[in-house]
Structures are given as structure tokens and as C-alpha cells.
Amino acid sequence: MKRYGRITGWGKAVPRRTLTNHDLEQMVKTSDEWIVTRTGIRERRIVGPGESTATMSVAACQKALERAGARPEEVDLIIVATSTPDYYCPPVSSIVQGVVV
């Protein structure tokens, strides 16, 4: 019996707070031009109170389920790829499962 996987919905979430290069110019000796020419970065997102990798992952998961027209109990696998987990253990995917399912 062959089994296939498929992505039926997707979701994303980003922190509400934005930190621009102009904001950084007020904090340290730098400029937008200096940052952009070396990194290409114009702004970055920073988590605020009540925001974490897990809360954003849950929000993204809920959007994915909505787009897919699926219920949480229909999901067989949750993958969260991040270099900024809330904890080493439990993994963010387990936290998402505990909240969503």
C-alpha cells in the first residue's frame, strides 16, 4: 500500500512589533544605507509580551487548518522548523499539538 503526504493548507504568523533600520539609527551609530548594503535587511520583527515561537506557531497552524478546511483531529503530523524554540524540551510542535488538537 502506497502512502503519500500532501500539504493541504498553510499558515504564517509574525510578531506585531517591527524594528526598522531607522529605529536602530536612534540606538547605535549606524545608518539604513550601511545596514542595507551589507545585509539587505530593512526591518526585522521582535516578539512582544505574550508572543513566542509557540503562540505564533499556533496562530499559523490555525490559519493552515482554516485554509485547508480541515479539523485538528485530521492532522497526522505537525512540523515546526525554528532556530528560536521557546524551550529545548518540549519541542514547539508538541506545544502546538497540545493547544490546537
Backbone as a chain_set.jsonl record, in Angstrom:
{"seq": "MKRYGRITGWGKAVPRRTLTNHDLEQMVKTSDEWIVTRTGIRERRIVGPGESTATMSVAACQKALERAGARPEEVDLIIVATSTPDYYCPPVSSIVQGVVV", "coords": {"N": [[0.837, -1.169, 0.0], [0.708, 2.082, -1.013], [1.624, 5.187, 0.423], [1.012, 8.596, 0.55], [2.058, 11.928, 1.185], [0.722, 15.211, 1.635], [0.44, 18.727, 1.319], [-2.128, 20.551, 2.466], [-2.946, 22.918, 3.407], [-1.723, 26.098, 4.53], [-0.051, 28.292, 6.8], [0.961, 31.367, 8.36], [2.679, 33.409, 10.738], [3.757, 36.391, 12.271], [5.689, 38.381, 14.564], [4.119, 41.235, 16.123], [5.52, 43.631, 16.587], [7.693, 45.832, 14.889], [11.017, 46.489, 14.045], [12.82, 48.924, 12.631], [15.5, 49.934, 10.398], [15.847, 52.638, 10.726], [14.953, 52.935, 13.345], [17.048, 51.597, 14.637], [19.116, 53.351, 14.06], [18.681, 55.308, 15.923], [19.494, 54.128, 18.222], [22.126, 53.06, 18.048], [25.335, 53.823, 16.548], [24.888, 53.875, 13.342], [23.593, 53.401, 10.005], [20.782, 53.373, 7.762], [21.537, 52.891, 5.114], [24.097, 51.715, 5.453], [23.444, 49.312, 6.781], [21.648, 48.084, 4.936], [23.221, 47.804, 2.578], [25.077, 45.918, 3.388], [23.656, 43.769, 4.456], [21.085, 43.625, 3.377], [18.846, 43.893, 4.857], [15.984, 45.627, 5.923], [14.076, 45.881, 7.835], [13.099, 44.231, 10.896], [11.388, 41.728, 12.801], [10.207, 41.632, 16.15], [9.463, 39.791, 19.016], [6.839, 40.549, 21.292], [5.29, 41.223, 24.506], [3.576, 38.345, 25.576], [3.914, 37.036, 23.184], [5.428, 34.363, 21.423], [7.505, 31.759, 20.036], [5.896, 29.508, 20.1], [3.243, 30.593, 20.396], [2.99, 31.998, 18.007], [3.286, 29.881, 16.231], [1.03, 28.352, 16.812], [-0.971, 30.145, 15.95], [-0.335, 30.219, 13.203], [-0.799, 27.553, 12.562], [-3.559, 27.352, 13.028], [-4.488, 29.038, 10.992], [-3.622, 27.56, 8.785], [-5.159, 25.233, 9.047], [-7.688, 26.346, 8.666], [-7.491, 27.315, 6.015], [-7.182, 24.885, 4.722], [-9.557, 23.735, 5.227], [-9.852, 21.883, 7.218], [-10.111, 19.806, 10.174], [-8.61, 19.815, 13.453], [-8.211, 17.162, 14.414], [-7.817, 15.711, 12.131], [-5.23, 15.992, 11.357], [-2.137, 14.472, 10.806], [0.547, 14.911, 11.293], [2.705, 17.289, 12.718], [4.942, 19.744, 11.924], [7.387, 21.873, 13.038], [9.668, 24.204, 12.194], [12.335, 25.842, 13.467], [14.815, 28.146, 14.615], [14.7, 29.298, 16.956], [13.495, 28.137, 19.472], [11.066, 27.993, 22.15], [11.656, 26.475, 24.35], [14.057, 23.882, 25.077], [13.021, 21.426, 25.557], [9.696, 20.713, 26.157], [9.388, 20.195, 22.556], [8.446, 22.783, 20.186], [6.48, 21.893, 18.41], [5.082, 19.972, 19.888], [3.89, 21.566, 21.797], [2.198, 23.084, 20.183], [0.5, 21.025, 19.273], [-0.707, 20.339, 21.7], [-2.244, 22.598, 22.209], [-3.824, 23.084, 19.914], [-5.012, 20.642, 19.086]], "CA": [[0.0, 0.0, 0.0], [1.481, 3.309, -1.097], [1.094, 6.312, 1.199], [1.544, 9.862, 0.077], [1.784, 13.095, 2.001], [0.414, 16.405, 0.857], [0.161, 19.94, 2.069], [-3.475, 20.987, 2.07], [-3.151, 24.278, 3.896], [-0.518, 26.694, 5.09], [-0.304, 29.482, 7.602], [2.149, 32.054, 8.848], [2.457, 34.433, 11.756], [4.961, 37.145, 12.607], [5.468, 39.273, 15.703], [3.495, 42.518, 15.795], [6.475, 44.738, 16.676], [8.674, 45.969, 13.819], [12.183, 47.318, 14.343], [13.387, 49.342, 11.353], [16.87, 50.449, 10.443], [15.756, 53.988, 11.303], [14.903, 52.745, 14.805], [18.402, 51.245, 15.068], [19.937, 54.563, 13.977], [18.473, 56.066, 17.15], [20.085, 53.376, 19.334], [23.565, 52.862, 17.86], [25.896, 54.575, 15.431], [24.75, 53.121, 12.099], [22.665, 54.048, 9.076], [19.986, 52.462, 6.94], [22.364, 52.548, 3.953], [25.152, 50.801, 5.889], [22.829, 48.002, 7.064], [21.071, 47.503, 3.714], [24.261, 47.385, 1.631], [25.811, 44.765, 3.899], [22.79, 42.637, 4.818], [19.822, 43.621, 2.642], [17.754, 43.976, 5.831], [15.402, 46.961, 6.142], [13.345, 45.812, 9.105], [13.02, 42.906, 11.495], [10.273, 41.567, 13.733], [10.632, 41.287, 17.501], [8.31, 39.392, 19.816], [6.46, 41.4, 22.407], [4.658, 40.496, 25.606], [2.563, 37.366, 25.183], [4.248, 36.409, 21.906], [6.537, 33.415, 21.482], [7.506, 30.854, 18.888], [4.724, 28.634, 20.216], [1.987, 31.316, 20.112], [2.941, 32.269, 16.566], [3.086, 28.593, 15.558], [-0.392, 28.006, 16.98], [-1.735, 31.02, 15.049], [-0.076, 29.747, 11.842], [-1.476, 26.26, 12.433], [-4.994, 27.613, 12.915], [-4.712, 29.566, 9.638], [-3.448, 26.443, 7.851], [-6.352, 24.389, 9.151], [-8.794, 27.081, 8.051], [-7.297, 27.297, 4.559], [-7.357, 23.505, 4.24], [-10.906, 23.254, 5.523], [-9.63, 20.658, 7.994], [-10.252, 19.838, 11.631], [-7.344, 19.411, 14.092], [-8.071, 15.706, 14.562], [-7.456, 15.142, 10.832], [-3.796, 16.205, 11.131], [-1.312, 13.329, 11.198], [1.907, 15.303, 11.611], [2.979, 18.714, 12.875], [6.365, 20.059, 11.824], [7.742, 23.263, 13.305], [11.101, 24.409, 11.952], [12.741, 27.118, 14.034], [16.106, 28.218, 15.302], [14.422, 30.024, 18.203], [12.434, 27.481, 20.236], [10.788, 28.547, 23.482], [12.348, 25.58, 25.287], [14.688, 22.737, 24.418], [12.081, 20.325, 25.721], [9.192, 20.02, 24.97], [9.52, 20.93, 21.301], [7.333, 23.671, 19.847], [5.413, 21.115, 17.759], [4.275, 19.337, 20.928], [3.086, 22.636, 22.398], [1.137, 23.368, 19.204], [-0.444, 19.913, 19.338], [-1.453, 20.439, 22.962], [-3.174, 23.732, 22.175], [-4.718, 23.021, 18.76], [-5.754, 19.383, 18.973]], "C": [[0.89, 1.244, 0.0], [0.792, 4.4, -0.279], [1.777, 7.579, 0.709], [1.19, 10.954, 1.076], [1.445, 14.268, 1.088], [0.162, 17.571, 1.794], [-1.184, 20.457, 1.576], [-3.796, 22.386, 2.564], [-1.849, 24.797, 4.462], [-0.914, 27.933, 5.886], [1.011, 30.104, 8.023], [1.727, 33.054, 9.911], [3.785, 35.096, 12.047], [4.662, 38.017, 13.821], [4.876, 40.606, 15.243], [4.508, 43.655, 15.716], [7.495, 44.69, 15.537], [9.792, 46.892, 14.288], [12.851, 47.645, 13.016], [14.839, 49.772, 11.524], [16.888, 51.867, 11.011], [15.705, 53.9, 12.827], [16.302, 52.443, 15.344], [19.337, 52.449, 15.027], [19.822, 55.403, 15.248], [19.179, 55.415, 18.339], [21.607, 53.264, 19.259], [24.034, 53.665, 16.654], [25.894, 53.694, 14.184], [23.844, 53.916, 11.18], [21.916, 52.976, 8.297], [20.831, 51.98, 5.766], [23.44, 51.525, 4.319], [24.588, 49.403, 6.102], [22.363, 47.337, 5.779], [22.154, 47.028, 2.754], [24.995, 46.142, 2.097], [24.937, 43.533, 4.142], [21.524, 42.523, 3.972], [18.612, 43.782, 3.56], [17.294, 45.42, 5.991], [14.619, 47.019, 7.453], [13.364, 44.389, 9.612], [11.861, 42.909, 12.473], [10.802, 41.094, 15.07], [9.401, 40.927, 18.315], [8.094, 40.366, 20.96], [5.854, 40.561, 23.511], [3.563, 39.557, 25.086], [2.826, 36.689, 23.855], [5.447, 35.489, 22.098], [6.5, 32.58, 20.209], [6.262, 29.97, 18.918], [3.433, 29.378, 19.885], [1.867, 31.642, 18.626], [2.72, 30.983, 15.769], [1.638, 28.144, 15.66], [-1.241, 28.841, 16.028], [-1.559, 30.573, 13.594], [-0.793, 28.429, 11.579], [-2.984, 26.453, 12.251], [-5.346, 28.171, 11.533], [-4.593, 28.452, 8.601], [-4.663, 25.526, 7.86], [-7.547, 25.047, 8.469], [-8.686, 27.053, 6.527], [-7.55, 25.912, 3.972], [-8.79, 23.014, 4.416], [-10.854, 21.971, 6.334], [-9.866, 20.894, 9.477], [-8.942, 19.354, 12.251], [-7.15, 17.905, 14.168], [-7.743, 15.001, 13.237], [-5.958, 15.25, 10.538], [-3.008, 15.006, 11.66], [0.061, 13.749, 11.701], [2.005, 16.818, 11.715], [4.486, 18.896, 12.836], [6.531, 21.547, 12.099], [9.25, 23.369, 13.126], [11.472, 25.794, 12.469], [14.141, 27.029, 14.614], [15.943, 28.958, 16.627], [13.282, 29.362, 18.984], [12.24, 28.165, 21.592], [11.56, 27.774, 24.544], [13.08, 24.526, 24.474], [13.758, 21.536, 24.466], [10.916, 20.832, 26.558], [9.395, 20.861, 23.71], [8.267, 21.761, 21.01], [6.179, 22.89, 19.226], [4.516, 20.425, 18.779], [3.384, 20.371, 21.628], [1.924, 22.976, 21.474], [0.075, 22.277, 19.248], [-1.313, 19.998, 20.575], [-2.495, 21.539, 22.951], [-4.238, 23.531, 21.098], [-5.578, 21.77, 18.761], [-6.543, 19.108, 20.239]], "O": [[1.715, 1.434, 0.894], [-0.433, 4.528, -0.28], [2.988, 7.601, 0.485], [0.148, 10.902, 1.729], [1.837, 14.302, -0.079], [-0.28, 17.393, 2.929], [-1.344, 20.763, 0.395], [-4.808, 22.969, 2.176], [-0.971, 24.018, 4.832], [-1.968, 28.531, 5.667], [2.048, 29.441, 8.038], [0.574, 33.483, 9.969], [4.823, 34.436, 12.068], [3.505, 38.352, 14.076], [5.105, 41.044, 14.116], [4.377, 44.546, 14.877], [8.082, 43.645, 15.258], [9.535, 47.95, 14.861], [13.385, 46.759, 12.35], [15.332, 49.947, 12.638], [17.835, 52.252, 11.697], [16.339, 54.696, 13.52], [16.696, 52.97, 16.384], [20.243, 52.565, 15.852], [20.753, 56.124, 15.608], [19.434, 56.074, 19.348], [22.295, 53.362, 20.275], [23.228, 54.125, 15.846], [26.788, 52.87, 13.994], [23.377, 54.994, 11.547], [22.358, 51.832, 8.19], [20.841, 50.788, 5.457], [23.668, 50.572, 3.574], [25.18, 48.418, 5.659], [22.646, 46.161, 5.55], [22.023, 45.953, 2.169], [25.492, 45.38, 1.267], [25.408, 42.399, 4.049], [20.952, 41.439, 3.861], [17.476, 43.805, 3.087], [18.11, 46.324, 6.171], [14.517, 48.068, 8.09], [13.614, 43.451, 8.854], [11.409, 43.965, 12.918], [11.716, 40.272, 15.138], [8.411, 41.659, 18.313], [9.038, 40.928, 21.515], [5.896, 39.332, 23.463], [2.737, 39.943, 24.259], [2.037, 35.843, 23.433], [6.369, 35.807, 22.849], [5.572, 32.689, 19.408], [5.65, 29.715, 17.881], [2.597, 28.843, 19.157], [0.779, 31.573, 18.055], [2.04, 31.0, 14.743], [1.082, 27.612, 14.7], [-2.134, 28.31, 15.369], [-2.527, 30.549, 12.834], [-1.334, 28.218, 10.493], [-3.605, 25.793, 11.417], [-6.381, 27.819, 10.966], [-5.371, 28.402, 7.649], [-5.135, 25.096, 6.808], [-8.321, 24.384, 7.779], [-9.671, 26.798, 5.834], [-8.068, 25.783, 2.863], [-9.188, 22.007, 3.832], [-11.692, 21.085, 6.171], [-9.825, 22.024, 9.963], [-8.231, 18.56, 11.635], [-6.031, 17.42, 14.003], [-7.424, 13.813, 13.237], [-5.474, 14.66, 9.572], [-3.184, 14.583, 12.802], [0.683, 13.011, 12.466], [1.448, 17.541, 10.889], [5.218, 18.284, 13.614], [5.885, 22.379, 11.462], [10.014, 22.702, 13.824], [10.978, 26.802, 11.965], [14.586, 25.965, 15.046], [16.92, 29.214, 17.332], [12.217, 29.959, 19.144], [13.142, 28.828, 22.103], [12.055, 28.351, 25.512], [12.756, 24.304, 23.308], [13.712, 20.732, 23.535], [11.171, 21.364, 27.639], [9.554, 22.079, 23.784], [7.182, 21.479, 21.519], [5.017, 23.196, 19.491], [3.311, 20.305, 18.558], [2.252, 20.067, 22.004], [0.792, 23.137, 21.93], [-1.119, 22.573, 19.259], [-2.518, 19.757, 20.51], [-3.524, 21.425, 23.617], [-5.42, 23.779, 21.338], [-6.769, 21.845, 18.462], [-7.231, 18.091, 20.329]]}, "num_chains": 1, "name": "protein.A"}
